[in-house]
Amino acid sequence: MKIAIHYFSGCGNTAWLIAKAQQNLLQKGHEIVFLQNIEQPFPNEIPQTDLDIFMAPTYFFGPAPNFVSYLKRIPMVASKKAIFISVNGGVSGASKWLVANLLKDRGYDVIASSDVKMPDTFLFLKESQKTSEERKETLQASLKQLDESLNALEILPPVPTYNKFKNFAFTIVYGLYYVLFRHTIGLSFVVSDVCSKCGWCAQNCPSHAIYFDGTNKPVFKTGCVGCFRCVNACPVGAIDYSKYALIFGGIFALLGWFILPILLPLGILAKIAGLFTGWFAGCYVFQKFFSKKYANADGCFKNKQRVWFSDEEKNL
């Protein structure tokens, strides 16, 4: 079977799985005729294949925004078979449903979708695996899940079914992230004085949301998708999410909630618009004028273990 693989990897989880998937597929006698990391230039054409495999991480219960952009640009096909593998820390949310619909719009027939749980790189809500043994167990389990997903290629998998209520709820959360909060995540980052000014974060940001001229600390802009690659991979752990950014965003959001309806009397719509506009404005003001002042203050991730693969883990 001729196979194409399309993927995005924020902190290396998906890239690691892709390398394992290639080995698995080649051992089964399949031919990989196309391998596309979406951070590379967009292809002029995609070779003729029997199956396309799509793999990407889940952010805020949905697919990574730059992966969504990639899917929207893929050339139209005619009932081409595809599978989607959601890489996540335990919950895929509405990812599989949303990706299936995006691919359907491009003419794909999504015959299967599955989850692979990896060490969680999203540090807001909880710690990731703390010990090397816990991480190793998670990685070994992920290989079994990946193998099960790829074994489905040998038979015709059942057409995926989705829980409409759960997908609706997850899509609302993801929609708020996609429309607003992903544009303010980067604006809430700070860089402490331990920064070595190596420039790695700016050079490797998949969204080009970090500015660095080599003389000062990195500066964050809008457009961050929240992959946390910079946070997790900074060689000196200098990047953190500031608690003060939450304070600024919250205060400005409340101001917007009360002030915008006065300027734009549209009832609850004006309040909601004021809330979101205020949050964005608060994060922008924080990043522009106060991020340096609070750069060395306690951040949300200060005492949390960052997640980046060691050489030993890569060789599992």
C-alpha positions as CSV (number, residue, x, y, z in Angstrom):
1,M,0.0,0.0,0.0
2,K,1.3,3.5,-0.9
3,I,0.9,5.8,2.0
4,A,1.3,9.5,2.6
5,I,1.9,10.9,6.1
6,H,1.0,14.5,7.2
7,Y,1.9,15.6,10.7
8,F,2.6,18.5,13.1
9,S,4.7,18.1,16.3
10,G,4.8,20.8,19.0
11,C,7.2,19.4,21.6
12,G,8.4,16.3,19.8
13,N,5.8,13.8,20.9
14,T,4.2,13.4,17.4
15,A,7.6,13.5,15.6
16,W,8.8,10.6,17.8
17,L,5.6,8.6,17.0
18,I,6.0,9.4,13.3
19,A,9.5,7.8,13.3
20,K,8.1,4.8,15.0
21,A,5.2,4.6,12.6
22,Q,7.5,4.7,9.6
23,Q,9.4,1.7,11.0
24,N,6.1,-0.1,11.7
25,L,4.7,0.5,8.2
26,L,7.9,-0.4,6.4
27,Q,8.1,-3.7,8.3
28,K,4.5,-4.5,7.2
29,G,5.5,-4.0,3.6
30,H,3.9,-0.6,3.0
31,E,5.6,2.1,1.0
32,I,5.7,5.7,2.3
33,V,5.8,7.8,-0.8
34,F,5.1,11.2,0.9
35,L,6.1,12.5,4.4
36,Q,5.1,16.1,5.2
37,N,6.0,18.0,8.4
38,I,3.6,20.9,8.1
39,E,6.3,23.3,9.2
40,Q,8.1,22.6,5.9
41,P,7.1,24.5,2.7
42,F,3.6,23.6,1.5
43,P,3.9,20.9,-1.2
44,N,3.1,21.8,-4.8
45,E,1.4,18.4,-5.2
46,I,0.8,15.2,-3.2
47,P,1.7,11.9,-4.9
48,Q,-1.0,9.4,-5.7
49,T,-1.5,7.1,-2.7
50,D,-3.8,4.5,-1.4
51,L,-4.1,6.0,2.1
52,D,-3.2,9.3,3.8
53,I,-2.3,9.3,7.5
54,F,-2.8,12.5,9.5
55,M,-1.3,12.9,13.0
56,A,-1.2,16.0,15.2
57,P,-1.5,17.0,18.9
58,T,-4.6,18.1,20.6
59,Y,-4.7,21.7,22.1
60,F,-7.7,22.8,24.2
61,F,-9.7,19.8,23.1
62,G,-9.2,20.4,19.4
63,P,-6.5,20.1,16.6
64,A,-3.5,22.5,16.6
65,P,-4.5,25.7,14.7
66,N,-1.6,25.5,12.3
67,F,-2.6,21.9,11.5
68,V,-6.1,23.2,10.8
69,S,-4.7,25.8,8.4
70,Y,-2.7,23.0,6.7
71,L,-5.8,20.9,6.2
72,K,-7.7,23.8,4.7
73,R,-5.0,24.2,2.0
74,I,-4.7,20.5,1.0
75,P,-5.6,19.9,-2.6
76,M,-9.0,18.4,-3.2
77,V,-9.2,14.7,-3.7
78,A,-11.9,12.2,-4.7
79,S,-13.0,9.9,-1.9
80,K,-9.4,9.2,-0.9
81,K,-9.1,7.1,2.3
82,A,-7.5,8.6,5.4
83,I,-7.0,8.0,9.1
84,F,-6.4,10.5,11.8
85,I,-4.4,9.8,15.0
86,S,-4.8,12.3,17.8
87,V,-1.8,12.7,20.0
88,N,-2.8,14.0,23.5
89,G,-2.2,13.9,27.2
90,G,-5.3,11.8,27.8
91,V,-8.3,13.5,26.2
92,S,-8.7,14.2,22.5
93,G,-11.9,16.3,23.0
94,A,-13.4,17.2,19.6
95,S,-10.2,16.7,17.7
96,K,-11.2,13.6,15.8
97,W,-14.6,14.9,14.9
98,L,-13.3,18.3,13.7
99,V,-10.4,16.8,11.7
100,A,-12.8,14.3,10.1
101,N,-15.0,17.2,9.0
102,L,-12.1,19.2,7.7
103,L,-10.8,16.3,5.7
104,K,-14.3,15.5,4.4
105,D,-14.5,19.1,3.0
106,R,-11.3,18.3,1.0
107,G,-12.9,15.0,-0.4
108,Y,-11.3,12.5,2.0
109,D,-13.1,9.5,3.4
110,V,-11.9,9.2,7.0
111,I,-12.2,5.4,7.7
112,A,-10.7,5.4,11.2
113,S,-9.5,7.7,14.0
114,S,-7.7,6.9,17.2
115,D,-5.9,8.3,20.2
116,V,-2.3,7.9,21.4
117,K,-1.6,9.1,24.9
118,M,1.9,10.8,25.4
119,P,3.6,12.6,28.2
120,D,1.5,15.8,28.7
121,T,3.2,19.0,27.6
122,F,0.3,21.2,28.7
123,L,1.5,22.4,32.1
124,F,-1.5,24.6,33.1
125,L,-3.7,22.1,34.8
126,K,-1.3,19.4,36.1
127,E,2.2,18.1,36.2
128,S,3.4,15.8,33.4
129,Q,5.0,12.5,34.3
130,K,7.5,13.3,37.0
131,T,9.8,10.3,37.1
132,S,11.7,8.7,34.2
133,E,9.9,5.4,35.0
134,E,6.5,7.0,34.7
135,R,7.5,8.7,31.4
136,K,8.9,5.4,30.1
137,E,5.7,3.6,30.9
138,T,3.7,6.2,29.1
139,L,5.9,6.0,26.0
140,Q,5.8,2.2,25.9
141,A,2.0,2.3,26.2
142,S,1.9,4.8,23.4
143,L,3.8,2.5,21.1
144,K,1.1,-0.2,21.7
145,Q,-1.6,2.3,20.9
146,L,0.2,3.3,17.8
147,D,0.6,-0.3,16.7
148,E,-3.1,-0.9,17.2
149,S,-4.0,2.1,15.1
150,L,-1.6,1.0,12.3
151,N,-2.8,-2.6,12.4
152,A,-6.2,-1.3,11.4
153,L,-4.8,-0.7,8.0
154,E,-4.8,-4.5,7.4
155,I,-8.6,-4.7,7.6
156,L,-11.4,-2.3,6.8
157,P,-11.9,-0.3,10.0
158,P,-15.4,0.7,11.1
159,V,-16.6,4.2,10.2
160,P,-15.9,6.4,13.3
161,T,-18.9,7.5,15.3
162,Y,-18.9,10.6,17.5
163,N,-20.8,11.7,20.6
164,K,-22.6,14.8,19.4
165,F,-23.1,16.3,22.9
166,K,-19.5,15.9,23.9
167,N,-18.2,17.2,20.7
168,F,-20.5,20.2,20.9
169,A,-19.2,21.0,24.5
170,F,-15.6,20.4,23.5
171,T,-16.0,22.5,20.4
172,I,-17.2,25.5,22.4
173,V,-14.1,25.4,24.6
174,Y,-11.9,24.9,21.5
175,G,-13.7,27.7,19.7
176,L,-12.9,30.2,22.5
177,Y,-9.3,29.1,22.4
178,Y,-9.1,29.3,18.5
179,V,-10.8,32.7,18.2
180,L,-9.2,34.5,21.2
181,F,-7.0,32.8,23.7
182,R,-4.4,31.4,21.4
183,H,-3.6,35.0,20.4
184,T,-3.0,35.9,24.0
185,I,-1.0,32.9,25.3
186,G,2.3,34.3,23.9
187,L,1.5,37.7,25.2
188,S,1.4,36.2,28.7
189,F,4.9,34.7,28.6
190,V,7.9,36.2,30.4
191,V,11.6,35.5,30.0
192,S,13.7,35.6,33.2
193,D,17.2,36.8,33.6
194,V,18.6,33.3,33.3
195,C,18.0,33.6,29.5
196,S,21.2,32.9,27.7
197,K,20.0,34.8,24.5
198,C,20.7,31.7,22.4
199,G,17.7,32.5,20.1
200,W,16.5,28.9,20.0
201,C,12.9,29.8,20.9
202,A,12.6,32.3,18.1
203,Q,14.3,30.1,15.5
204,N,12.1,27.1,16.3
205,C,8.7,28.7,17.0
206,P,6.2,27.0,14.6
207,S,4.0,30.1,14.6
208,H,6.8,32.7,14.2
209,A,5.4,34.4,17.3
210,I,8.7,35.2,18.9
211,Y,10.9,38.1,18.0
212,F,14.6,38.1,18.9
213,D,17.3,40.4,17.6
214,G,20.2,38.9,19.5
215,T,20.8,41.8,21.8
216,N,17.8,41.5,24.2
217,K,15.5,38.8,25.5
218,P,13.0,37.3,23.2
219,V,9.7,39.2,22.7
220,F,6.4,37.4,22.3
221,K,3.8,38.5,19.8
222,T,0.3,37.4,18.9
223,G,-0.2,34.3,16.9
224,C,1.1,31.8,19.4
225,V,-0.8,28.5,19.1
226,G,0.1,27.4,22.6
227,C,2.3,24.4,21.7
228,F,4.7,25.2,24.6
229,R,7.7,24.2,22.5
230,C,9.6,27.3,23.7
231,V,8.6,26.7,27.4
232,N,9.4,23.0,27.4
233,A,12.6,23.1,25.3
234,C,14.3,26.3,26.5
235,P,17.8,25.0,27.5
236,V,17.9,27.1,30.7
237,G,14.1,27.1,31.6
238,A,13.9,30.8,31.2
239,I,10.4,31.0,29.7
240,D,7.3,30.9,31.9
241,Y,3.6,31.9,31.9
242,S,3.2,34.9,34.2
243,K,0.6,35.0,36.9
244,Y,0.5,38.7,36.5
245,A,-0.6,38.4,33.0
246,L,-3.7,36.6,34.3
247,I,-4.3,39.6,36.6
248,F,-3.9,42.2,33.9
249,G,-6.2,40.1,31.5
250,G,-8.8,39.7,34.2
251,I,-8.9,43.4,35.2
252,F,-9.1,44.6,31.6
253,A,-11.8,41.9,30.9
254,L,-14.0,43.3,33.7
255,L,-13.5,46.8,32.5
256,G,-14.5,45.8,29.0
257,W,-17.6,43.9,30.4
258,F,-18.8,47.2,32.0
259,I,-17.5,49.9,29.6
260,L,-18.2,48.5,26.1
261,P,-22.0,48.3,26.6
262,I,-22.0,52.0,27.4
263,L,-20.2,52.8,24.1
264,L,-22.0,50.1,22.2
265,P,-25.5,49.5,23.6
266,L,-26.1,46.0,22.3
267,G,-26.9,44.3,25.5
268,I,-25.3,41.0,26.3
269,L,-23.4,40.9,23.0
270,A,-21.6,44.1,23.9
271,K,-20.7,42.6,27.4
272,I,-19.3,39.4,25.8
273,A,-17.4,41.4,23.2
274,G,-16.1,43.7,26.0
275,L,-15.0,40.7,28.0
276,F,-12.9,39.2,25.2
277,T,-11.6,42.6,23.9
278,G,-10.6,43.5,27.4
279,W,-8.8,40.2,28.0
280,F,-6.7,40.7,24.8
281,A,-6.0,44.3,25.7
282,G,-4.9,43.4,29.2
283,C,-2.5,40.7,27.9
284,Y,-1.1,43.1,25.3
285,V,-0.5,45.8,27.8
286,F,1.2,43.4,30.1
287,Q,3.5,42.1,27.4
288,K,4.3,45.6,26.1
289,F,4.9,47.4,29.3
290,F,5.2,45.0,32.3
291,S,6.6,41.7,31.1
292,K,10.2,42.8,31.9
293,K,9.2,44.0,35.4
294,Y,7.6,40.7,36.3
295,A,10.0,38.5,34.4
296,N,11.6,37.0,37.5
297,A,8.4,36.7,39.6
298,D,6.9,33.3,40.3
299,G,5.3,32.0,37.1
300,C,2.6,29.3,36.6
301,F,5.2,26.7,35.5
302,K,8.1,27.7,37.8
303,N,8.2,24.5,39.8
304,K,6.8,22.2,37.1
305,Q,8.9,19.7,35.2
306,R,9.3,20.7,31.5
307,V,8.8,17.9,29.0
308,W,11.4,17.3,26.4
309,F,12.7,13.9,25.2
310,S,16.0,12.6,26.4
311,D,18.2,10.6,24.1
312,E,17.4,7.5,26.2
313,E,13.7,8.0,25.7
314,K,14.1,8.5,21.9
315,N,15.8,5.1,21.7
316,L,12.9,3.2,23.2
